[in-house]
Amino acid sequence: MTQSKWGQWSMSLAVVAAAVLVTGCAATRRQAYIQEKASQFVYGQPLAEVWPQVRTLLQQKALPMREAPGTYEIATDWHQVGAPSSLGTSFVRYLVRGKEAGPARSAVEVFRQNRTVSGPGAVDSRTGQAQEIGNDTSSMQRDFEMEWELLQRVAPEAAKALEAEALKAIP
């Protein structure tokens, strides 16, 4: 390959790579925009109508749950994510809260708690057995992805409008 053809080829490759990178970045920014808007969404329905969809979403994800009677709050049990490993075993659980936002209006917040247990614990000198838990780290944050999934399920037209808004805001 001659020097000029090599230069043209590498320039074309650089342009294609840049286009792919920009497109990927825009898609990621649009997704973040959508999830942020979904986290602030207020349903035009009373919570009593939205809540069965919350239960169904968690059931379809095979998450064992406990619901506080007379409230709009569900907590799931810890669920192992992936296979156990000597490097760490990850678990997740969810807390979902529904709030009335006015007459015939409601909002739902989903919190995800991640927990990683890593390494063997202290060894019992009498039995030689390692304790079950070594280092244990935990964090809790809003799960915007699940809130977006719920919005698509409960208010599909509003979800489509939000997607269109994101495309217009972040081309």
Phi, psi and omega in degrees: 000133180285164182301317183291321178293321177299317179297318178295317181297314181292327177293317178298317179298319179296320179295316179297316179298318179296319179296318178296317180297314180296317179298316179297318179296318180296318179297320179294318179294320177298316180297318178296320178299312180299313182295322178296315179295322179297326181292340181257002187290138175246120180287142176273038180221151174294155182300327179299333178273331181278325189301322177300328178290327176297311179301314182298318179301313180293321179296320180293338176271006178057043179257113177297134186226158175235132180243131178288123182300137176076008179231170173251072180211128179233136172239135176265162174282165175297136181233125181290135179251114181079183182274150175296151182213155176291342178277340179151149177241131184255143178228157178217148170213161185236150171234124181240129180235133175255144180227138172287135182241024182128180179297124178057033177222145182208165177221153180229132176245135178243125177247137179245128176249122178258143179220134177236128177249124183228146175071155177287153177280194179296150180268131177287120184294335181281320185255340184079004181272141176283143174294161185289325187243131173258244178282134183231118177240148183215147175212149178231137179207163176295141177256088183295329180296316179289326177296322177294318178299318178295317179300317178298327181282316187276320184227072186299325179293319178295324178295318178296320179296322179293320176298317179295320177298319179295320178297322180287320183286326182231087183291000000 
